[in-house]
Amino acid sequence: MGGVVEVEQSVTAAGVPDRHRVAVVGGGASGVLTALQLLSSTGDSSLAVTVHEATGVLGRGIAYGTSDPRHLLNVRARHMSAYADVPSDLLDWAVRAGRDPDPLGFLPRMEFAAYLQDTLAGVADHRLTISAGRVDDIVPVPGGFEVRTRDRSTSAATVVLAHGNQRPQPLTELAGLPGHLADPWDLAAIRALPGDATVVIVGTGLTAIDTAITLLEDEPRRRAVMVSRHGLLPHAHIEQQSTAWVSHVPEGPLTADGIAAFVRGQVEAARSQGVDWRNVVDGLRPQTQSIWRRLDLEQRRRFLAAHARDWEVRRHRMAPEVADRIRGYLRDGRLTLAAGGVGGVDEVGGLAELVLPDLRDRVLADAVVNCTGPLTDISRSGEPLLQALQARGLIVPDPLRLGLDSTPAGEVLGADGTVVPGLYAVGPPRKGTLWESTAIPEIRTQAAEVARAVLARKLAPELAANV
Ligand SMILES: Cc1cc2nc3c(=O)[nH]c(=O)nc-3n(C[C@H](O)[C@H](O)[C@H](O)COP(=O)(O)OP(=O)(O)OC[C@H]3O[C@@H](n4cnc5c(N)ncnc54)[C@H](O)[C@@H]3O)c2cc1C
């Protein structure tokens, strides 16, 4: 299923005046949804959109590039449409592809990549170019930017950064240890481990859950220990209740502790009426960005330190089938959950020996997988593009180091604190500004808003005079 958009080039955009050119850097979900919005919002044949994708294959990125069909979406199918105003779009696609999808169910994530590819293919025409290659620099030039890869340089009046999630921050204490797997999304390395391997998974979030499934599901003799400081697993989705719960967040100044107390109060109130806490969390989702923006920097810091973990494990939940698998591994003793983090590591006879304060015995592991979550502090990123953009003052980390600094509308802020004209961002890099900025329901809205801004800019007379 899924007509793969894997072309090196569709139609070249040569000859089109620069001001019509838009470069989208990154062809994961954020880049594809942005291209989709640009192409479907206007029939203007002078528009030229180039999506630069390091792997050359669109729609996958980290989340949907998984090769394990048991890695499911963590959002119900009816909320994963590419278009906010056509909620049935993914379900309609699945039916066309011969499936019988449950609107309240959770599709395999790899199918979502096929959906994005097919949906983009449905609007793609001569205006779309797919450029395979990693962009390693973007240079401001009169009227726009030069977008550089190792062997090519193209110009664009507008650039949308959609480079997505980064690999986890390296765990320096594990560097050099035997069996250290720094990239949790390299499933081939996990599959290649011995059939009786003992593996320590550092992290207990959704990526750790994926790793446990790929590791344990087909190899009954393998064992895993999942460890994090708090030892909390994501909660599970349950059968959806029809009772929506709308919380009216109080007017006036907000504090992190105040909003946490408010949510607890709402959960209590919902419970007293027989409504599950999940409905409270889901009901708050449309307001989360505005709540975040009402917290000042100090209060956002307080939220991160005191409440973010509790929120994240409730907000980003496992599909019920996934939760069943994990419960099964725990019950069978093949998976152990430990809090307290990693106390120490050593190398013993070619294996990694770990001290986990929560467990009585040391763990002798064939492999240790870093599932601590995507690195968000761009100042610590080894990505050539992010380093180059910071060196040029075109991007800076946001004050909380959750991504890059931007306006709520997605305009990128440079080192001098002002908007860099023509430079936008979509997706996870906007987390510092919006908090809720990593899942499809938010990304598709951002993609539509940025596409509107880009198209309005294309028509702006001052830009036309510029080129
Ligand atoms: C494991 C996992 C599971 C998730 N599951 C869900 C889910 O079920 N539902 C949901 O709504 N959200 C989910 N998310 C959230 C996820 O962040 C978004 O849904 C979405 O996939 C983000 O897409 P993206 O394109 O911004 O980032 P990414 O998926 O990281 O894709 C970025 C793309 O840009 C390319 N790229 C990066 N830098 C460059 C460069 N310099 N030059 C060229 N190309 C470049 C990369 O190769 C990659 O293809 C999940 C996230 C993860 C990590």
The ligand as an SDF file (V2000), in Angstrom:
LIG
                    3D

 53 58  0  0  0  0  0  0  0  0999 V2000
    9.1820    7.4740   17.7970 C   0  0  0  0  0  0  0  0  0  0  0  0
    8.1490    8.5540   17.6230 C   0  0  0  0  0  0  0  0  0  0  0  0
    6.8030    8.2360   17.4650 C   0  0  0  0  0  0  0  0  0  0  0  0
    5.8350    9.2200   17.2940 C   0  0  0  0  0  0  0  0  0  0  0  0
    4.5320    8.8660   17.1170 N   0  0  0  0  0  0  0  0  0  0  0  0
    3.6150    9.8290   16.8840 C   0  0  0  0  0  0  0  0  0  0  0  0
    2.2370    9.4930   16.6520 C   0  0  0  0  0  0  0  0  0  0  0  0
    1.8560    8.3320   16.6850 O   0  0  0  0  0  0  0  0  0  0  0  0
    1.3610   10.4960   16.4090 N   0  0  0  0  0  0  0  0  0  0  0  0
    1.7640   11.7950   16.3860 C   0  0  0  0  0  0  0  0  0  0  0  0
    0.9270   12.6710   16.1450 O   0  0  0  0  0  0  0  0  0  0  0  0
    3.0430   12.1320   16.6140 N   0  0  0  0  0  0  0  0  0  0  0  0
    3.9610   11.1880   16.8640 C   0  0  0  0  0  0  0  0  0  0  0  0
    5.2550   11.5420   17.0820 N   0  0  0  0  0  0  0  0  0  0  0  0
    5.6180   12.9550   17.0890 C   0  0  0  0  0  0  0  0  0  0  0  0
    6.3950   13.3790   15.8350 C   0  0  0  0  0  0  0  0  0  0  0  0
    7.2990   14.3690   16.3000 O   0  0  0  0  0  0  0  0  0  0  0  0
    5.5560   14.0080   14.7480 C   0  0  0  0  0  0  0  0  0  0  0  0
    4.3660   13.3170   14.5200 O   0  0  0  0  0  0  0  0  0  0  0  0
    6.2500   14.1090   13.3980 C   0  0  0  0  0  0  0  0  0  0  0  0
    6.6360   12.8450   12.9570 O   0  0  0  0  0  0  0  0  0  0  0  0
    7.4060   15.0410   13.3680 C   0  0  0  0  0  0  0  0  0  0  0  0
    7.8100   15.0910   12.0400 O   0  0  0  0  0  0  0  0  0  0  0  0
    8.9950   15.9860   11.5600 P   0  0  0  0  0  0  0  0  0  0  0  0
    8.9830   15.9580   10.0810 O   0  0  0  0  0  0  0  0  0  0  0  0
    8.9260   17.3210   12.1980 O   0  0  0  0  0  0  0  0  0  0  0  0
   10.2880   15.3140   12.1780 O   0  0  0  0  0  0  0  0  0  0  0  0
   11.1060   13.9970   11.8070 P   0  0  0  0  0  0  0  0  0  0  0  0
   10.2440   12.8170   11.8170 O   0  0  0  0  0  0  0  0  0  0  0  0
   12.2790   14.0150   12.7000 O   0  0  0  0  0  0  0  0  0  0  0  0
   11.5760   14.2170   10.3080 O   0  0  0  0  0  0  0  0  0  0  0  0
   12.5310   15.1840    9.9480 C   0  0  0  0  0  0  0  0  0  0  0  0
   13.0150   14.8650    8.5640 C   0  0  0  0  0  0  0  0  0  0  0  0
   13.9100   15.8920    8.1460 O   0  0  0  0  0  0  0  0  0  0  0  0
   15.0510   15.3170    7.5660 C   0  0  0  0  0  0  0  0  0  0  0  0
   16.1600   16.2310    7.8150 N   0  0  0  0  0  0  0  0  0  0  0  0
   16.6090   16.6540    9.0190 C   0  0  0  0  0  0  0  0  0  0  0  0
   17.6210   17.5220    8.8490 N   0  0  0  0  0  0  0  0  0  0  0  0
   17.7920   17.6570    7.5100 C   0  0  0  0  0  0  0  0  0  0  0  0
   18.7000   18.4080    6.7020 C   0  0  0  0  0  0  0  0  0  0  0  0
   19.6320   19.1950    7.2390 N   0  0  0  0  0  0  0  0  0  0  0  0
   18.6010   18.3030    5.3580 N   0  0  0  0  0  0  0  0  0  0  0  0
   17.6750   17.5100    4.7780 C   0  0  0  0  0  0  0  0  0  0  0  0
   16.7910   16.7560    5.5020 N   0  0  0  0  0  0  0  0  0  0  0  0
   16.8630   16.8400    6.8400 C   0  0  0  0  0  0  0  0  0  0  0  0
   15.2290   13.9700    8.2470 C   0  0  0  0  0  0  0  0  0  0  0  0
   15.9240   13.0670    7.4290 O   0  0  0  0  0  0  0  0  0  0  0  0
   13.7780   13.5560    8.4760 C   0  0  0  0  0  0  0  0  0  0  0  0
   13.2660   12.8050    7.3960 O   0  0  0  0  0  0  0  0  0  0  0  0
    6.2330   10.5690   17.2900 C   0  0  0  0  0  0  0  0  0  0  0  0
    7.5820   10.8990   17.4590 C   0  0  0  0  0  0  0  0  0  0  0  0
    8.5360    9.9180   17.6090 C   0  0  0  0  0  0  0  0  0  0  0  0
    9.9830   10.3150   17.7720 C   0  0  0  0  0  0  0  0  0  0  0  0
  1  2  1  0
  2  3  1  0
  2 52  2  0
  3  4  2  0
  4  5  1  0
  4 50  1  0
  5  6  2  0
  6  7  1  0
  6 13  1  0
  7  8  2  0
  7  9  1  0
  9 10  1  0
 10 11  2  0
 10 12  1  0
 12 13  2  0
 13 14  1  0
 14 15  1  0
 14 50  1  0
 15 16  1  0
 16 17  1  0
 16 18  1  0
 18 19  1  0
 18 20  1  0
 20 21  1  0
 20 22  1  0
 22 23  1  0
 23 24  1  0
 24 25  2  0
 24 26  1  0
 24 27  1  0
 27 28  1  0
 28 29  2  0
 28 30  1  0
 28 31  1  0
 31 32  1  0
 32 33  1  0
 33 34  1  0
 33 48  1  0
 34 35  1  0
 35 36  1  0
 35 46  1  0
 36 37  1  0
 36 45  1  0
 37 38  2  0
 38 39  1  0
 39 40  1  0
 39 45  2  0
 40 41  1  0
 40 42  2  0
 42 43  1  0
 43 44  2  0
 44 45  1  0
 46 47  1  0
 46 48  1  0
 48 49  1  0
 50 51  2  0
 51 52  1  0
 52 53  1  0
M  END
$$$$
